Amino acid sequence: MTDDQTARFALPMLQPGQAQKELYHNEALVLLDIAVQASVVAVGQNSPPPSPALGACWVVGAAPTGGWAGEAHRLAGWTGGGWRFVAPVDGMTVWSVADALEAQFIAGSWVVGQTRSARLLIAGTPVVGPQRAAIAPPLGGTTVDSEARAAVSAILSALAGHGLIAS
């Protein structure tokens, strides 16, 4: 971190004896308004919209053009003073209105609609945990009940399809 900006989002810092501190303070507030609890119109758009609404934000795509040139993967927010950009950090999450899903910045790119978790609890009860080993489908036996065997096979297929057990 330098003495003139914050380490994560490069927000401008006030300095002792600095003239016009309100400009730096206001710029920091504008950038925070874009970055904190971010909601974006869309993720991955490469060109700025022609008439953005004041306060509207986007996640810039990998090959930006026009007013967004050189700002790949950043949050772009339209302000009274023009476009402002915030560089994402790993783990940053935004809400994508276009997708109605969360997008998360992971290892240099935005991932839309994937939730990562070690396990899922509902009302304190674990309902989904790590994937378990595959279960062999029913084969052989002295009495064959084809309907029961088909039902068990369908259950195993569904569990594997959801990733709850290995295939």
SULMO-V830728 format. One line per field, one symbol per residue. ss: DSSP state (~ for helix, > for strand, _ for the rest). burial: + if it has 24 or more other C-alpha atoms within 12 Angstrom, else -. A space follows every 10 residues. Layout:
ss->???
burial->???
//
This chain:
ss->____>_____ _>________ ~~~~~~~~~~ ~~~~~___>> __>>>_____ ______>>>> _____~~~__ ____>>>>>_ _>>>>>____ __>>>>____ >>>>>>__>> >>_______> >>__>>>>__ _>________ _____~~~~~ ~~~~~~~~~~ ~___>__
burial->--------+- +++------- ------++-+ +++++--+++ +++++++++- ----++++++ +--+---+-- ++++++++-- --++++++-- -+++++---- -++++---++ ++-------- ---------- ---------- ---------- -----+---- -------
//
